[in-house]
Amino acid sequence: MTRENPALLLTADPLLLEELGRLAAAAGAAAEPVDEVATALPAWSRASLVVVGADVLSALARLGPPRREGVYVASWGPPPEDLYRPALQIGAESIVELPAAAGVVTDLLTDLGDSSPAGLVVGVIGGSGGAGATTFAAALARAAAARGETVLVDADPLGPGIDRVLGLEDTGGVRWPELAQTSGRLGAKALREALPRSGRLGLLGWGAESRAVDAAVVREVLSAARRGHELVVVDLPRALDEVGAELVARCDLLLLVVSASVTGIAAAGRVVARLPERERLRLVVRGRGTDPEVVGRALGVPVLASMADQRGLAEAVDLGLGPGRTGRGPLGRAVAEVLARCRVQAVAA
């Protein structure tokens, strides 16, 4: 199943088919309309998305099509109670009510226009206070944006504010407080276009207000970010609450930035002990106090990159230039090593 394949619109209701066709055209998505259940089965598995009309749902459920992702049921107005059982039988993700949920269907179809595969999610977490995790996350996202669509997600409401680190605090766009008011499915393109941007780098920060965000909102935002970007970089808090733990679980690669000192290694050991799984965990060692391989053996985690402290880095952040602007120096080399690993992992996926 690829995004280049058209969406399958299955309904014998001419008005519903007309509406779904209109929404597909508005989204710029290719669609294959089918009005007979038996005729739809050959296209069922290859379609990029399936929208089934409530009028043919029971007949489709009796045929037992193979389970797949991306199946939705469309009904005029609130669905009757007897619609839920066949919807579950075909593995539908939700029932959308038209015309009220026309925007939801449009977002689903609009996402099909993003021809790139789902992006890689890289989480960055500090092994100790002052380890430089936020700085590294910002530099990593900035370097990745030179190659493709990238989004940097600030998941630490008590952090310094990653928009300030990059000098983008005055750039217009949606922040976490606005997204916290939303519910339901979030379109990848809608999110990408709403965020503050600098070229191909999107940024989701907190702005002047920071408050707890519901786990369901975070889950939906991360899903939309992954669908709409080649790389998603998440700046994680060290004190992982329920939301932070879920974000960690959804990362394809988790980077622990460790200061190469006795206190830095000791603090990082406590962070490692709290992480639920370590297969995706790698170290980025900062400083030259201890050999990076010694740090890796002490923590029982492989070292992916190491770097010496970079002169002028704090000054660049204070001036609003952000880290990694030139891509040179120890930080630039460490970022390049991580991005090389990301490219290998993306190809393998």
C-alpha positions in Angstrom: 0.0 0.0 0.0 1.6 3.3 -1.1 0.4 6.9 -1.0 0.6 7.1 -4.8 -2.4 4.7 -5.1 -5.8 6.4 -5.2 -8.2 6.4 -2.3 -11.1 4.0 -2.6 -14.6 5.6 -2.2 -17.1 2.8 -1.7 -20.8 3.7 -1.6 -24.0 3.2 -3.6 -25.4 6.5 -2.4 -25.0 8.9 -5.2 -25.2 12.0 -2.9 -22.6 10.6 -0.6 -20.4 9.7 -3.5 -20.7 13.2 -4.9 -19.8 14.7 -1.6 -16.7 12.4 -1.1 -15.6 13.1 -4.7 -15.9 16.8 -4.0 -13.8 16.5 -0.8 -11.2 14.5 -2.7 -11.0 17.1 -5.4 -10.6 19.9 -2.8 -7.8 17.9 -1.2 -6.1 17.3 -4.5 -6.2 13.5 -3.9 -6.7 10.8 -6.6 -9.9 8.8 -5.8 -11.5 5.6 -7.3 -15.3 5.6 -6.8 -16.9 2.2 -6.6 -20.6 1.5 -6.0 -20.6 -2.3 -5.7 -19.0 -4.2 -2.8 -17.8 -7.1 -4.8 -16.1 -4.8 -7.3 -14.3 -3.0 -4.5 -12.5 -6.0 -3.1 -9.6 -6.1 -5.8 -8.8 -2.5 -4.9 -9.2 -2.9 -1.2 -5.6 -3.7 -0.2 -3.8 -1.5 -2.7 -5.8 1.7 -2.0 -4.0 4.4 0.0 -7.2 5.1 2.0 -10.7 3.5 2.1 -13.9 5.4 2.8 -16.9 3.1 3.1 -20.4 4.5 3.0 -22.8 3.5 5.7 -25.2 2.2 3.1 -22.9 -0.7 2.0 -21.1 -1.3 5.3 -23.1 -4.4 6.4 -22.8 -6.0 3.0 -19.0 -5.4 3.1 -18.6 -6.8 6.6 -20.4 -10.0 5.5 -17.7 -10.5 2.8 -14.9 -10.1 5.4 -12.3 -8.1 3.6 -8.7 -8.4 4.9 -7.7 -6.2 7.8 -5.7 -3.1 6.8 -5.0 0.4 8.1 -6.7 3.6 6.8 -10.3 2.5 6.7 -13.1 5.0 7.6 -16.9 4.8 7.5 -18.9 7.8 6.3 -22.5 8.4 7.3 -25.0 11.2 6.8 -25.4 12.6 10.3 -25.1 10.7 13.5 -24.6 6.9 12.8 -27.3 4.5 14.1 -26.2 2.1 16.8 -26.2 -1.0 14.5 -23.5 0.6 12.4 -20.7 0.2 15.0 -20.5 -3.6 14.9 -19.9 -4.0 11.2 -17.5 -1.0 11.4 -15.5 -3.0 14.0 -15.6 -6.1 11.8 -13.9 -4.4 8.9 -11.3 -2.7 11.1 -12.6 0.9 10.6 -10.6 3.5 12.5 -13.6 5.8 13.0 -17.0 6.8 11.7 -17.1 10.3 10.3 -20.4 12.2 10.2 -21.1 14.3 7.1 -21.5 17.1 6.4 -20.2 18.1 9.9 -16.9 16.2 9.6 -16.2 17.2 6.0 -13.0 18.9 7.3 -11.8 15.6 8.8 -12.3 13.7 5.5 -10.5 16.5 3.7 -7.5 16.2 6.0 -7.4 12.5 5.5 -7.4 12.9 1.8 -4.9 15.8 1.9 -2.4 13.6 3.7 -2.3 11.4 0.7 -0.6 14.2 -1.2 2.5 13.9 1.0 4.3 11.3 -1.2 7.2 10.9 1.2 7.1 8.0 3.6 6.3 8.5 7.3 9.2 10.4 8.9 11.7 9.2 11.5 11.2 10.4 15.1 14.3 11.1 17.1 14.1 12.0 20.8 16.8 13.9 22.6 17.1 13.8 26.4 19.6 15.3 28.7 21.6 13.0 31.0 21.9 15.8 33.5 21.1 19.5 33.9 23.2 21.6 31.5 24.2 18.6 29.4 23.1 20.5 26.3 20.3 18.3 25.1 18.1 21.3 23.9 21.1 22.8 22.1 21.9 19.5 20.4 18.2 18.9 19.4 18.0 22.4 17.9 21.3 21.9 15.9 20.2 18.5 14.7 16.8 19.8 13.5 18.4 22.8 11.8 20.9 20.6 9.9 18.2 18.1 8.9 16.1 20.9 7.5 18.8 21.6 5.0 18.0 18.3 3.4 14.2 18.0 3.8 11.1 18.9 5.8 11.9 18.8 9.5 10.0 19.7 12.6 11.4 20.3 16.1 9.0 19.6 18.9 9.6 21.1 22.4 8.2 18.6 24.8 9.6 20.2 27.9 7.3 23.0 29.2 9.8 23.9 31.9 12.8 24.1 29.6 14.4 27.3 28.2 12.0 27.3 25.3 13.5 25.9 22.1 12.0 28.8 20.0 14.2 31.2 22.0 17.2 28.9 21.5 16.7 29.2 17.8 15.8 32.9 17.9 12.3 32.2 16.5 10.2 33.3 19.5 8.7 36.2 17.5 7.8 34.1 14.5 4.1 33.7 14.0 2.4 30.3 14.1 0.6 27.8 16.3 2.1 26.8 19.7 1.2 24.0 22.1 -1.4 26.1 24.0 -3.5 26.5 20.8 -3.2 22.8 19.9 -4.2 21.9 23.4 -7.7 23.3 22.6 -8.2 21.0 19.6 -9.7 17.5 19.4 -10.0 14.8 16.8 -7.7 14.0 13.9 -5.0 16.5 12.9 -4.0 16.7 9.3 -0.3 16.5 8.5 -0.4 19.4 5.9 -2.5 21.5 8.3 0.0 21.1 11.1 3.0 21.8 8.8 1.5 25.0 7.5 0.4 26.2 10.9 3.7 26.0 12.7 6.3 28.8 13.0 8.8 28.1 10.2 12.3 29.0 9.1 12.7 27.5 5.6 12.0 23.8 5.8 12.2 23.8 9.6 9.0 23.8 11.5 8.9 24.5 15.3 6.4 23.5 17.9 7.1 25.4 21.1 5.3 26.8 24.1 5.4 30.6 23.5 4.8 32.7 26.6 2.4 30.1 28.2 3.4 26.6 29.3 0.9 24.2 30.8 0.1 20.5 30.7 -1.1 19.1 27.4 -3.4 16.1 27.3 -1.7 12.8 26.2 -4.3 12.3 23.4 -3.4 15.7 21.9 0.4 14.9 22.1 -0.2 11.5 20.4 -2.2 13.1 17.6 0.3 15.9 17.1 3.2 13.5 16.9 1.3 11.3 14.4 0.6 14.3 12.2 4.2 15.5 12.5 5.5 12.1 11.4 3.2 12.0 8.4 4.2 15.4 7.2 7.9 15.6 7.8 11.0 13.5 6.9 12.4 13.9 10.4 10.8 14.8 13.7 13.2 15.9 16.5 11.7 15.9 20.0 13.4 17.7 22.9 12.4 15.6 25.8 12.3 16.5 29.5 14.5 14.5 31.9 11.6 14.1 34.4 9.4 11.9 32.3 5.7 12.1 33.2 2.9 10.1 31.4 3.1 12.2 28.3 6.9 12.1 28.2 7.0 8.3 28.6 4.6 8.0 25.7 6.8 10.2 23.5 9.8 8.1 24.4 7.9 5.0 23.4 7.1 6.5 20.0 10.7 7.5 19.2 12.6 5.4 16.5 15.9 6.6 18.0 16.6 8.0 21.4 19.7 10.1 22.1 20.9 10.7 25.6 23.3 13.7 25.8 25.8 13.0 28.5 28.4 15.3 30.0 31.8 13.5 30.2 32.3 14.1 33.9 31.8 12.0 37.0 28.7 13.9 38.1 27.3 13.9 34.5 27.8 10.1 34.1 26.2 9.5 37.5 23.1 11.6 36.7 22.8 10.0 33.3 22.8 6.5 34.9 19.7 7.5 36.8 18.0 8.6 33.6 19.0 5.3 31.8 17.5 3.3 34.7 14.2 5.0 34.3 13.9 4.4 30.5 11.6 1.5 29.7 13.7 0.0 26.9 17.2 0.6 25.7 17.4 -1.0 22.2 16.8 2.4 20.6 19.0 4.3 23.1 22.3 5.8 22.0 24.7 8.2 23.7 26.0 11.6 22.5 28.9 12.4 24.8 29.9 16.1 25.3 33.2 17.2 26.7 36.6 15.6 27.0 36.7 14.8 30.7 36.3 11.0 30.2 36.9 8.9 27.1 33.5 8.4 25.3 33.9 4.6 25.2 34.5 4.6 28.9 31.2 6.6 29.3 29.4 4.0 27.1 30.7 1.1 29.1 29.8 2.7 32.4 26.2 3.3 31.3 25.8 0.1 29.2 24.7 2.1 26.2 26.5 2.4 22.8 28.0 5.8 21.9 26.7 7.2 18.6 28.7 10.5 18.6 30.9 12.6 20.8 32.0 16.2 20.7 34.3 18.6 22.5 32.8 21.8 23.9 32.4 24.4 21.2 33.5 28.0 21.7 31.1 30.7 21.0 28.0 28.4 21.2 26.4 30.1 24.2 27.1 33.5 22.7 25.4 32.5 19.4 22.3 31.4 21.3 22.2 34.6 23.3 22.4 36.6 20.1 19.4 34.8 18.7 21.5 33.0 16.0 20.9 29.5 17.4 23.2 26.6 17.5 24.6 24.8 14.5 24.2 27.8 12.2 27.4 27.1 10.2 27.3 23.3 10.5 31.0 23.3 11.4 33.0 22.5 14.6 32.5 19.7 17.1 28.7 20.2 17.2 28.4 20.1 13.5 30.4 16.9 13.2 28.4 15.2 15.9 25.1 16.2 14.3 26.4 14.9 10.9 27.1 11.5 12.5 23.6 11.3 14.0 22.0 12.3 10.7 24.0 9.6 8.9 22.6 7.1 11.3 19.1 8.5 10.7 19.4 8.1 6.9 20.6 4.4 7.3 17.6 3.7 9.7 15.1 5.4 7.3 16.3 3.3 4.4 16.1 0.1 6.5 12.6 0.9 7.5 
